[in-house]
Amino acid sequence: MAATPGQPSCPPSGTPGPGRGEEAPQLLPTLSRGTVALCLLYYMRLQRGRRLREAARRRRAARHRRAQARQRQRFALLWLCRTLARAPGLAGFCQDPGSGGEGGLPRLLRERRLWSKARSSAFWEIVRAKAFSQWEWVENFRVSPGTFDYLCAQLRGAIQRRDTNMRRAIPADVRLAMTLWRLGACTEYRAVEQLFGVSRSTVCKILRDVCEAVVGILTPLYVRPPDPAEVAAGNGFPLPQLAGVLGSLHVPIRAPNENAAGYYNRHGWHSVVVQAAVDSRGCFWDINVGCPGRVTDTQVLCTSELYQRAQEGELFSGASQAIRGVQVPVYLLGGCSYPFLPWLMRPYRDEVLTPTQHRFNEYAAAARTVVGVAFGRLRGRWRCLTKRNDTDVSFLPTLIAACCTLHNVCEARGDVFQPCWMEHHADEQREEHPFDGGGEEEEDAEAVAIRDALASALRG
């Protein structure tokens, strides 16, 4: 019978097959003993891996079943104990006098401690519910409620964090409130921790984040040079062409680990120097922070960006005005500790002054009062600049710049400044060093001509 196409044909029963007297055809190549041993070794390893994975899976399943059983048992015992505790006459049935657990439950039923400590934020809930009056809000946060909402709206995108699976993020308004409280009250981190229900390390991190956001977002908007056209038209100073008054302030700090002698100033304590240019409204339009307290005002000025731009003529270019036949540029006014330059005027230092020179010194002294008032209001509003600051020296410039920016925001929005803040720190105002230049200094001829023209243009 012929085989069907597509199906293998079977040999007749009488035909001898392989192994029946005839040698079978070789279908597989001959394998050496080493190859066979290696294959057997890999096979045994695969089998052993399968057995281990199966045993691990069974152990996990057993642990899961035991955990579920303990959970059901614990829930049943907890429900039973609480039910018996509510029953009359059985209130002390399941209480363990020595356990001290919740409601006197046995040690097995007490809640385990979580990895995060439970803290109360009831203080901020009361504050946000408008329990503070207007005066109390300004006294504690140093800004009005309207300014607080404005700051929160401007900084929310930079300081807001997302919730995670572990915990909920601290809201942006709480972050801003903690920062303002710390800057205004100069309290310890543990006090802020107790008030807002946040850990001490989180308070430190939030302070850095908010200060960096203020410097990055608000400083370019509120700390910038005035318009030369407005200065030429009259900027509120008694002297013409005057753009601002230059002054310096020493912020006390803790002695740093490196170069502690360089931060030890002539007043007998460690400090960081803040150089600022102040306009007629008492706002800072240029700040330079970070120089050690041992350096002089001239050294601080020469290392600042303001000095480089002014020397290159880029600060107030093309805004000069003819006064008494002399081209007077837009200039700054400094004390006797600063150099005498065409763009930086200072009072006359001669022992015998003419009436014109004496009148210029009086006008200059009246104009320079704004820098003392500005520094006084800055330190009165943000008290972290009055006491010894324990902040790291590397972060201190950012913190001080944030305080100066917030000062400008408050002044621009017309926030109330309590007079008691200024009186409390009136005895600590040291806005600049006394003059310490040795010998006679050769004065710039152009600067002398500009100052003489300004002095002669003043009316008695």
C-alpha positions as CSV (number, residue, x, y, z in Angstrom):
1,M,0.0,0.0,0.0
2,A,1.5,3.3,-1.0
3,A,2.1,6.0,1.5
4,T,-0.1,9.0,1.5
5,P,1.7,12.2,0.5
6,G,2.6,14.3,3.5
7,Q,2.8,11.3,5.8
8,P,5.9,9.3,6.5
9,S,5.9,5.8,5.2
10,C,6.3,3.0,7.7
11,P,8.6,0.1,6.7
12,P,7.1,-3.3,6.4
13,S,7.1,-5.4,9.5
14,G,9.5,-7.9,8.0
15,T,12.0,-5.3,7.0
16,P,14.9,-5.1,9.5
17,G,15.1,-1.7,11.1
18,P,17.9,0.0,12.8
19,G,19.5,-2.1,15.5
20,R,18.3,-5.3,13.9
21,G,21.4,-6.5,12.2
22,E,22.1,-3.3,10.2
23,E,24.0,-0.3,11.4
24,A,21.8,2.8,12.0
25,P,22.6,6.0,10.2
26,Q,24.4,8.7,12.3
27,L,21.9,11.6,12.8
28,L,23.8,13.6,15.5
29,P,27.5,14.6,15.6
30,T,29.7,12.8,18.0
31,L,30.1,14.7,21.4
32,S,33.2,14.5,23.5
33,R,33.0,13.6,27.1
34,G,34.0,17.1,28.2
35,T,31.1,18.7,26.2
36,V,28.7,16.2,27.7
37,A,30.0,16.9,31.2
38,L,29.7,20.7,30.7
39,C,26.1,20.4,29.5
40,L,25.2,18.2,32.4
41,L,26.8,20.8,34.8
42,Y,24.7,23.7,33.3
43,Y,21.6,21.6,33.4
44,M,22.1,20.8,37.1
45,R,22.7,24.5,37.8
46,L,19.5,25.4,36.1
47,Q,17.6,22.8,38.1
48,R,19.1,24.0,41.3
49,G,18.2,27.6,40.5
50,R,14.6,26.6,39.8
51,R,14.4,24.8,43.1
52,L,15.8,27.7,45.1
53,R,13.4,30.2,43.4
54,E,10.5,27.9,44.2
55,A,11.6,27.6,47.8
56,A,11.9,31.4,48.1
57,R,8.5,31.9,46.6
58,R,7.0,29.4,49.1
59,R,8.7,31.2,52.0
60,R,7.3,34.5,50.9
61,A,3.9,33.1,50.6
62,A,4.1,31.5,54.1
63,R,5.3,34.8,55.6
64,H,2.5,36.7,53.9
65,R,-0.1,34.2,55.3
66,R,1.4,34.4,58.8
67,A,1.3,38.2,58.6
68,Q,-2.3,38.2,57.6
69,A,-3.1,35.8,60.3
70,R,-1.4,38.0,62.9
71,Q,-3.2,41.0,61.6
72,R,-6.6,39.3,61.9
73,Q,-5.7,38.0,65.3
74,R,-4.6,41.5,66.5
75,F,-7.7,43.1,65.1
76,A,-9.9,40.6,66.9
77,L,-8.0,41.0,70.2
78,L,-8.2,44.8,69.9
79,W,-11.9,44.7,69.2
80,L,-12.5,42.3,72.0
81,C,-10.5,44.3,74.5
82,R,-12.1,47.6,73.6
83,T,-15.6,46.0,73.8
84,L,-14.8,44.5,77.2
85,A,-13.4,47.8,78.4
86,R,-16.7,49.6,77.6
87,A,-18.7,46.9,79.4
88,P,-19.7,47.8,83.0
89,G,-17.7,46.0,85.7
90,L,-15.0,44.8,83.2
91,A,-13.2,48.1,82.6
92,G,-9.9,46.7,84.1
93,F,-10.2,43.2,82.6
94,C,-7.7,43.6,79.8
95,Q,-5.6,46.4,81.2
96,D,-1.9,45.9,81.9
97,P,-0.8,48.2,84.7
98,G,2.8,48.0,83.7
99,S,2.4,48.4,80.0
100,G,1.5,52.1,79.9
101,G,0.1,51.7,76.4
102,E,-2.8,53.4,74.8
103,G,-5.9,53.0,77.0
104,G,-4.0,50.4,79.1
105,L,-3.9,47.8,76.2
106,P,-1.5,44.9,76.4
107,R,1.9,45.3,74.9
108,L,1.0,43.3,71.8
109,L,-1.8,45.7,71.0
110,R,0.1,49.0,71.4
111,E,0.7,51.0,68.3
112,R,4.2,50.9,66.9
113,R,6.3,54.1,66.7
114,L,6.4,55.6,63.3
115,W,9.7,56.8,61.6
116,S,8.4,60.4,61.7
117,K,7.6,62.2,65.0
118,A,4.1,63.5,65.3
119,R,4.0,67.3,65.7
120,S,1.3,69.8,66.1
121,S,0.6,72.7,63.6
122,A,-2.3,74.1,65.6
123,F,-0.4,77.5,65.9
124,W,-0.4,78.1,62.2
125,E,-4.0,77.0,61.9
126,I,-5.0,79.6,64.4
127,V,-2.9,82.2,62.6
128,R,-4.2,81.5,59.2
129,A,-7.8,81.7,60.5
130,K,-7.1,85.4,61.0
131,A,-6.9,85.1,64.7
132,F,-4.0,87.6,64.7
133,S,-4.9,91.3,64.5
134,Q,-3.2,93.6,62.1
135,W,-0.7,94.8,64.7
136,E,0.0,91.3,65.9
137,W,0.6,90.1,62.4
138,V,3.1,92.9,61.7
139,E,4.8,92.4,65.0
140,N,5.4,88.7,64.5
141,F,5.9,88.4,60.8
142,R,7.3,91.9,60.1
143,V,5.1,92.3,57.1
144,S,1.4,93.1,56.6
145,P,-1.1,90.4,55.6
146,G,-1.4,91.9,52.2
147,T,2.4,91.8,51.7
148,F,2.5,88.2,53.0
149,D,-0.1,87.2,50.4
150,Y,1.9,89.0,47.7
151,L,5.1,87.3,48.6
152,C,3.4,83.9,48.7
153,A,2.0,84.4,45.3
154,Q,5.4,85.5,43.9
155,L,7.4,82.7,45.5
156,R,4.9,79.8,45.4
157,G,6.2,78.2,42.2
158,A,9.8,78.1,43.6
159,I,9.1,77.0,47.2
160,Q,6.1,74.7,46.8
161,R,6.9,71.0,47.0
162,R,4.9,67.9,45.9
163,D,3.4,65.3,48.2
164,T,5.1,62.0,48.4
165,N,4.0,58.5,49.3
166,M,5.6,58.9,52.7
167,R,4.2,62.3,53.8
168,R,2.4,65.4,52.7
169,A,4.5,68.4,51.6
170,I,4.6,71.5,53.8
171,P,2.4,74.2,52.1
172,A,4.1,77.3,50.6
173,D,2.5,79.7,53.0
174,V,3.8,77.8,56.0
175,R,7.3,77.8,54.5
176,L,7.2,81.5,54.0
177,A,5.8,82.1,57.5
178,M,8.5,80.1,59.1
179,T,11.2,82.0,57.2
180,L,9.7,85.4,58.1
181,W,9.4,84.4,61.7
182,R,13.0,83.2,61.9
183,L,14.3,86.4,60.2
184,G,12.2,88.8,62.2
185,A,12.4,87.3,65.6
186,C,15.9,85.7,65.4
187,T,14.6,82.8,67.5
188,E,16.3,79.4,67.7
189,Y,15.4,76.7,65.4
190,R,13.8,74.6,68.1
191,A,11.4,77.5,68.9
192,V,10.3,77.5,65.2
193,E,10.0,73.7,65.4
194,Q,7.6,73.8,68.3
195,L,5.5,76.6,66.8
196,F,5.0,75.2,63.3
197,G,5.2,71.5,64.0
198,V,8.2,70.9,61.7
199,S,11.5,69.2,62.5
200,R,14.6,71.4,63.1
201,S,16.5,70.1,60.0
202,T,13.5,70.9,57.9
203,V,13.4,74.4,59.2
204,C,17.0,74.9,58.2
205,K,16.3,73.6,54.7
206,I,13.2,75.7,54.3
207,L,15.1,78.8,55.4
208,R,17.6,78.2,52.6
209,D,15.1,77.5,50.0
210,V,12.9,80.6,50.7
211,C,15.9,82.9,50.9
212,E,17.3,81.6,47.6
213,A,13.9,82.0,46.0
214,V,13.6,85.6,47.3
215,V,17.1,86.5,45.9
216,G,16.5,84.7,42.6
217,I,13.0,86.1,41.9
218,L,12.5,89.4,43.8
219,T,16.0,90.8,44.0
220,P,16.2,91.7,40.3
221,L,12.8,93.4,40.6
222,Y,13.4,95.5,43.7
223,V,17.2,95.9,44.0
224,R,18.3,97.8,40.8
225,P,19.9,101.2,40.1
226,P,17.6,104.2,39.6
227,D,16.8,105.7,36.2
228,P,19.4,108.4,35.3
229,A,16.6,110.6,33.9
230,E,14.8,110.5,37.2
231,V,18.0,111.4,39.0
232,A,18.7,114.3,36.7
233,A,15.1,115.6,37.2
234,G,15.4,115.4,41.0
235,N,15.6,112.3,43.1
236,G,14.6,113.7,46.5
237,F,18.2,114.5,47.7
238,P,19.2,118.1,48.5
239,L,22.3,117.7,46.2
240,P,21.8,117.7,42.4
241,Q,22.8,114.7,40.3
242,L,22.9,112.5,43.5
243,A,21.8,108.9,42.8
244,G,22.4,107.5,46.3
245,V,24.4,107.3,49.4
246,L,27.0,104.7,50.0
247,G,27.3,103.1,53.4
248,S,28.4,99.9,55.2
249,L,27.0,97.8,58.0
250,H,28.6,95.0,60.1
251,V,26.5,91.9,60.8
252,P,27.7,90.0,63.8
253,I,28.5,86.3,63.2
254,R,29.8,83.3,65.0
255,A,33.6,82.9,64.6
256,P,34.1,80.7,61.6
257,N,36.4,77.7,61.6
258,E,38.5,79.1,58.7
259,N,40.1,82.6,58.8
260,A,38.5,83.6,62.1
261,A,41.0,86.4,62.5
262,G,40.0,87.9,59.1
263,Y,36.4,88.4,60.4
264,Y,37.4,90.0,63.6
265,N,36.6,93.7,63.2
266,R,38.0,96.8,65.0
267,H,34.9,96.9,67.3
268,G,36.0,93.7,68.9
269,W,33.7,91.0,67.4
270,H,33.4,88.8,64.3
271,S,31.3,90.2,61.5
272,V,30.5,90.3,57.8
273,V,30.4,93.7,56.0
274,V,27.4,94.8,54.0
275,Q,28.0,97.6,51.6
276,A,24.8,99.2,50.2
277,A,23.8,102.2,48.0
278,V,20.6,103.8,49.3
279,D,18.2,106.1,47.5
280,S,16.2,109.0,48.9
281,R,13.3,106.7,49.9
282,G,15.6,104.5,52.1
283,C,15.6,101.5,49.7
284,F,18.7,99.6,48.7
285,W,19.5,99.7,44.9
286,D,22.9,98.0,45.2
287,I,24.2,95.6,47.8
288,N,27.6,93.8,48.3
289,V,27.7,91.1,51.0
290,G,30.4,88.7,52.1
291,C,33.6,90.6,52.9
292,P,35.2,89.8,56.2
293,G,34.8,92.4,59.0
294,R,38.5,93.2,59.2
295,V,38.7,94.9,55.7
296,T,38.1,98.6,55.3
297,D,35.4,100.3,53.5
298,T,37.7,101.2,50.6
299,Q,38.7,97.5,50.2
300,V,35.1,96.4,50.2
301,L,34.2,99.0,47.6
302,C,37.1,98.1,45.3
303,T,36.1,94.4,45.3
304,S,32.5,95.1,44.4
305,E,30.8,95.0,41.0
306,L,29.5,98.6,41.6
307,Y,33.1,99.9,41.6
308,Q,34.0,98.0,38.4
309,R,30.9,99.3,36.5
310,A,31.4,102.9,37.7
311,Q,35.1,102.9,36.8
312,E,34.3,101.7,33.3
313,G,31.5,104.3,32.9
314,E,28.7,101.8,32.7
315,L,26.8,102.7,35.9
316,F,25.2,106.0,34.7
317,S,26.4,106.6,31.2
318,G,25.4,109.8,29.3
319,A,23.5,111.4,32.2
320,S,25.9,114.3,33.0
321,Q,24.6,117.9,33.6
322,A,26.5,121.2,33.3
323,I,26.8,123.0,36.7
324,R,28.8,126.2,36.9
325,G,30.5,125.3,33.6
326,V,31.5,121.8,34.8
327,Q,30.0,118.6,33.5
328,V,28.7,116.9,36.7
329,P,27.9,113.2,36.2
330,V,25.4,111.2,38.2
331,Y,27.4,110.3,41.3
332,L,27.2,108.7,44.7
333,L,27.9,110.2,48.1
334,G,30.1,108.5,50.7
335,G,31.8,109.2,54.0
336,C,35.4,110.1,54.7
337,S,36.3,106.4,54.7
338,Y,35.7,106.1,51.0
339,P,38.0,107.2,48.1
340,F,37.4,110.5,46.3
341,L,36.4,109.9,42.7
342,P,34.5,111.7,40.0
343,W,31.5,109.4,40.5
344,L,31.9,109.2,44.3
345,M,31.8,112.4,46.3
346,R,32.7,112.9,50.0
347,P,32.7,115.9,52.4
348,Y,35.6,118.4,52.7
349,R,38.2,117.3,55.3
350,D,40.1,120.6,55.6
351,E,40.4,122.0,59.1
352,V,39.5,125.5,57.9
353,L,36.5,125.5,55.6
354,T,35.1,128.4,53.6
355,P,31.3,129.1,53.9
356,T,30.7,127.4,50.6
357,Q,32.6,124.3,51.7
358,H,30.9,124.3,55.1
359,R,27.5,124.5,53.4
360,F,28.3,121.5,51.1
361,N,29.3,119.5,54.2
362,E,25.9,120.4,55.8
363,Y,24.0,119.3,52.7
364,A,26.1,116.1,52.5
365,A,25.4,115.3,56.1
366,A,21.7,115.8,55.6
367,A,21.8,113.5,52.5
368,R,23.7,110.8,54.3
369,T,21.1,110.4,57.1
370,V,19.1,108.2,54.7
371,V,21.7,105.4,54.9
372,G,21.6,105.3,58.7
373,V,17.8,105.3,58.7
374,A,17.8,102.6,56.0
375,F,20.2,100.3,58.0
376,G,18.2,101.0,61.2
377,R,15.0,100.0,59.6
378,L,16.6,97.0,58.0
379,R,17.9,95.8,61.4
380,G,14.8,96.7,63.2
381,R,12.6,94.8,60.9
382,W,14.9,91.7,60.5
383,R,16.4,91.2,63.9
384,C,18.6,88.3,62.7
385,L,21.0,91.0,61.5
386,T,21.4,92.4,65.1
387,K,22.3,89.4,67.1
388,R,25.2,87.0,66.5
389,N,24.2,84.9,63.5
390,D,24.9,81.2,63.7
391,T,24.3,80.7,60.0
392,D,27.0,79.2,57.9
393,V,29.3,81.9,56.4
394,S,28.8,80.5,52.9
395,F,25.0,81.0,53.1
396,L,25.1,84.3,55.0
397,P,25.3,86.5,51.8
398,T,22.1,84.9,50.5
399,L,20.3,85.5,53.8
400,I,21.4,89.1,54.1
401,A,20.5,89.8,50.5
402,A,17.1,88.3,51.1
403,C,16.6,90.6,54.1
404,C,17.5,93.7,52.0
405,T,15.1,92.6,49.3
406,L,12.3,92.0,51.7
407,H,13.0,95.5,53.2
408,N,12.6,97.0,49.8
409,V,9.3,95.1,49.2
410,C,7.9,96.4,52.6
411,E,9.0,100.0,51.9
412,A,7.6,99.9,48.3
413,R,4.2,98.5,49.6
414,G,4.0,101.0,52.5
415,D,4.1,98.5,55.3
416,V,4.0,99.9,58.8
417,F,7.3,100.2,60.6
418,Q,7.0,100.2,64.4
419,P,9.0,103.0,66.0
420,C,10.0,100.7,68.9
421,W,12.0,98.6,66.5
422,M,14.3,101.5,65.6
423,E,14.6,102.7,69.2
424,H,15.6,99.2,70.4
425,H,18.6,99.2,68.0
426,A,19.4,102.9,68.0
427,D,22.5,102.3,70.1
428,E,23.9,99.7,67.7
429,Q,24.1,101.7,64.5
430,R,27.6,101.5,63.1
431,E,27.1,102.1,59.4
432,E,30.8,102.7,58.5
433,H,34.3,102.7,59.7
434,P,36.0,106.0,60.6
435,F,38.6,107.2,58.2
436,D,41.9,105.3,58.6
437,G,43.9,106.6,55.6
438,G,47.5,107.4,56.6
439,G,49.3,110.6,55.3
440,E,48.1,113.1,52.7
441,E,46.1,111.7,49.9
442,E,46.4,113.1,46.4
443,E,42.9,114.1,45.3
444,D,41.6,113.6,41.8
445,A,41.5,116.9,39.9
446,E,38.3,116.1,38.1
447,A,36.6,115.1,41.3
448,V,37.8,118.3,43.0
449,A,36.3,120.4,40.2
450,I,33.0,118.5,40.4
451,R,32.7,119.0,44.1
452,D,33.6,122.7,43.9
453,A,31.0,123.2,41.2
454,L,28.4,121.5,43.4
455,A,29.3,123.5,46.4
456,S,29.1,126.8,44.6
457,A,25.7,125.9,43.2
458,L,24.2,125.3,46.6
459,R,22.2,128.1,48.2
460,G,22.6,129.0,51.8
